[in-house]
Amino acid sequence: MDKYMIERIFLEADQILETKKTIREIAKLNGVSKSTVHKDLKERLLELDKEKHQLIAEIFKEHIEVRHIRGGESTKRKYLNLS
């Protein structure tokens, strides 16, 4: 891995650990695709820092557990704004 890639991976990891933002939010913040962030944090981070990878995995698990709630809230806001 080149230096830029390693710096990007650690930047994304630190942002998620500090803010608990979603993959989509981190991708938009850094100007990369969701797929890139996902691959960086699910695969590449494991090679670089196993402890951070485990912490990130726990945050992703939390996101998965509440995504149906967040989706419902988003839909509710959408239809309330149409009125």
LINDA-V338106 format. One record per backbone hydrogen bond with DSSP energy under -0.5 kcal/mol. CO is the residue of the C=O (numbers start at 0). NH is the residue of the N-H. If there is no record, write none. Layout:
co = (CO:CO)
nh = (NH:NH)
This chain:
co = (1:2:3:4:5:6:7:8:9:10:11:12:13:14:15:21:22:23:24:25:26:26:32:33:34:35:36:37:38:38:39:42:43:43:44:48:49:50:51:52:53:54:55:56:57:58:59:60:61:62:63:65:66:67:68:69:70:71:72:73:74:75:76:77:78:79)
nh = (5:6:7:8:9:10:11:12:13:14:15:16:17:18:19:25:26:27:28:29:30:31:36:37:38:39:40:41:42:43:44:46:46:47:48:52:53:54:55:56:57:58:59:60:61:62:63:64:65:66:66:69:70:71:72:73:74:75:76:77:78:79:80:81:82:82)
